[in-house]
Structure formats: structure tokens, C-alpha cells
Amino acid sequence: MSIDTKDSSTRARTRLSEQQRTWLGRASRREVNGWLHVVVNGAPAARGFQYGYLVADEYAESIRVYREMTRQHIGMGYDFFVDMARELHADKVPDELRAEMEGIAAGLTAAGVPATFEDVLGLNDWMELTAYWWPKRAGRYSALAPTGGQGSHCSAFVAAGSATLDGSVVMGHTSFTDFWQGQFENVILDLTPEDGNRMVMQTAPGWVASMTDFWLTGAGLAITETTIAGYEGSKGYDETRVPEFVRARTAAQYASDIDQWVEILNTDNNGGYADSWLIADVKTGEIARYEQGLLYQSLERKSDGYYSGDNAPVDPRIRNLECRATGFSDIRLPTGGRRVRWHQLLSEYDGVIDTGVAQRMLGDTYDAYLGYVHPSSRTICGYSDVDPCQFSGLVPFTPFGSVDGKVVTAADVESMSLWARFGRADGVEFIAEDFLRMHPQWDWQRGCLKDRPHQPWTYIRPDGLCQPNDRC
């Protein structure tokens, strides 16, 4: 794959057919406060073309950065993983989704960014292959196979019944990831297919699943997750089964309730991207926590109370038989520290949780190990970039942590709207050059690491974007 990284004004765009112009006339793209709100609809080829054409510039830049960071982090080239995606998973993408991905490639190409189905597949498969397949199979290609399981990604909660101010569902999530990657996860995609549920998801240019993960569906489901830390069982990845991005997308598009969503997600589970999922059904007021490893899964549900997500698996079978070093009880670590802090916060706000409280909790920087406010890798709003890690043994001052915040209530899910903040969940800016000047050990990310200025919480709804903090 060759990506043209020239300015979009100098790219060779193709002449659009009448059909393609009609497709684009039914789609839209708006930018506000760091977010790119993209609305697409129709048959697979149509909605794919709309999506690819509208995000072509951002897709091209993301591929440029993914190429460099894949080489720096892993040593293998980005194209190696595109080839592995084709070999392992091209035949596991259902026809409808394949047609949509081919449409994305056609839209990218028409916008002057040549791409194929395999290119789009490779980007969608990248997280799973680098984080789950590669650690298990690297010995085939390297004398030095990677060690260690999955790290800590994301903080989340869901509450319902007497735990919330009005008795209905409230859900919140902040993504944790490498800053170079999270800076591209600023797409709010509103997708209405011909068949199945309408979906609103946080995602990145060219992704067909959320993968951050934050979903709303026309069936009244709100879905999020936190990655299971330390997941590395010897049987932790099955190359013969279906990748997670396909299963999650299919579940969101076609599930009508929590049980059906779980059933679809677990069909042909390959162990890719093991998660603690939080799900709410606003039709019934029920919330659930579904933990999914490869060998073990568990489902809890209730209509009164709350669940939290902090990367530490609750199921002792997953925690002990499929993972190691989860940090479940070690408050010096990001998992254990945030698990304790979620208990403290949710107990403190029990009965009054609403949108404002949810936003406040996602931006919380109280360190449960130190016992005072101190932004760090252990706080709900993750700050690995300022953490010397003298207590945890992790790599200090890593450009990693909170890169966004999202909150919904039951009423928001019903209207397919959400509150979202791009950048750190507490709103504190990240200036790449200032960080690299203070921490020159990361200068190999220069040119790939971008600023994330302070942004307000913004209400994103189907008919447009409201002003910050305005529920219009």
C-alpha cells in the first residue's frame, strides 16, 4: 500500500459519477471542538464510499503515523500486518461488511488516497494483530518474542436505578491509549445501514467498528468496555476464528437486547481484544458487565446499582487462568488504583449520578495509592505522561493516558446523542513539543505526536452540533 501524504489540495481526485455525487449528497461531515462528526447511510457500497471520501485526509495522515510507529514499537513494518490481516481474516469478514469496506476504499481512492479492501482491513485489524496475535506468534519471525500481557486501557462505568439522579441509565468512558494513536480517535460516526440498527460510535478514520469502544444503537443499547489487563494465556488467540472488530460491529448492528448482543459477540470468539464490556438497555433499564476471555466468559446484570471498568478482570477464572499481573489488588498499579477509586467515587455519588457527575468522575485525578489529588497513571483520568512511576515499576513519563471523555443518559441513547470531550477527560491540554523538550527519551515520536488543546464538553446530536455545554 502506498499512501500519498501530500496536501489534499494537490491530490489527484477522480471525477465522480452521478451515483457517487448522489451518495455524497446524502452524507455530511462537521468539525467542532476537536471532533469530526460524520453521517453516512444506505447500502454497504454507498455508506462506505461516503465514509471513505469524507475522511480521506485524516485517513492518509493516520496511515503515515501508523507506519512509523509500527516500525518503532515492533520492528516489523506496517505492511507486514496488513498482509497478515489478509491471510488470517479476509475470508472472515461477512459479505455486507466487506462491501462496506470496499466502498470505503473506493471513497478514499476517489478522494485521491488510493486504497484497497486489504488496506482498510489491515487498519481495522491492526490493534488486534499487534496486541494479541503478535505476542503469541512473534516467535515465528523473531528470536526475541515479546513478553507481558495487555496493559491498562480506559476507565468506564454504567449506573441505573437508585444509583442515578432520575433512576435511568447513565454511562461514561474515557479512552486510554498511546497519544500518537488516540489523536486519530476523534470521529463520531453516525451510520444508518439498510439492514439492522442505526449506530453512533466513537471511532477513527476508516474503522468500521468503534474499537475505542463507545457505541449507541437504534435498539436502545449503550455499549462500552475496558481492556482486560495482563491477558496472555497460551491459548489466548485462535487464528481460525473471527476477529473482534467484525464480531463487535455485527453485534452492534444486529442485536436487539443484551442477551443477543452477548451471543453475537461470543460467536466464533478468537480471543482477540479481551474486554470487560459494560452494556445498558434503555428499553428495560437493565445494565450488565460481560467479561470475555477466550476460555472463560461471565455475564452479570441488574437494574439497580452500577458497574465500573478499570482493566482489572473481576472473574477469578479469567484473572488467574488467562491473565497474569493484572494488578487487581495492587493499588500501586493503574488497575488496582483505579478499581479502588471507582468504588470510592460511585459510593460517594450513589443516588445523584447524572451527566455532570459523570463528567466530573471521568476527569477525576485523585490517586488512591497516595491518598490525595495527584494526576498519575493510577487516576481515573490517566496521566502516564507526567508519572515518574517510582511506585509501579512502569516506564516513566510515557505519552499515554486519557485522550477523550464520553457520557450518555437514557434520553441521549433514545435520541442517538452524546456528550463528548476530545482530549484529556479533565480538559487539560497536551502540547507535544513541550512534552518532548522535557522528556527527550521520546524524541523518536517527533513528527508523529500532535497537540491536543483544551476542549469543552460538547453535545453531539443527529441534526447537528450544539455549542459547548448546551443541551439544545
Secondary structure, 3 states (H helix, E strand, C coil): CCCCCCCHHHCCCCCCCHHHHHHHHCCEEEEECCEEEEEEEECHHHHHHHHHHHCHHHHHHHHHHHHHHHHHHHCCCHHHHHHHHHHHHHHHCCHHHHHHHHHHHHHHHHCCCCCCHHHHHHHHHHHHHHHHHHHHHHHHCCCCCCCCCCCCCCEEEEEEHHHECCCCCEEEEECEEEHHHHCCCCEEEEEEECCCCCEEEEECCCCCCCCCCEEEECCCEEEEEEECCCECCCCCCCCCCECHHHHHHHHHHHCCCHHHHHHHHHCCECCCCCEEEEEEECCCCEEEEEEECCCCEEEEEECCEEEEECCCCCCHHHHHHHECCCCCCCCCCHHHHHHHHHHHHHHHCCCCECHHHHHHHHCCCEECCCCEECCCCCCCCCEHHHCCCCCCCCCCCCCEEECEEEEEEHHHHHHCCEEEEECCCCCCCECHHHHHHHCHHHHHHCCCCCCECCCCCEEEECCEEEEECCCC
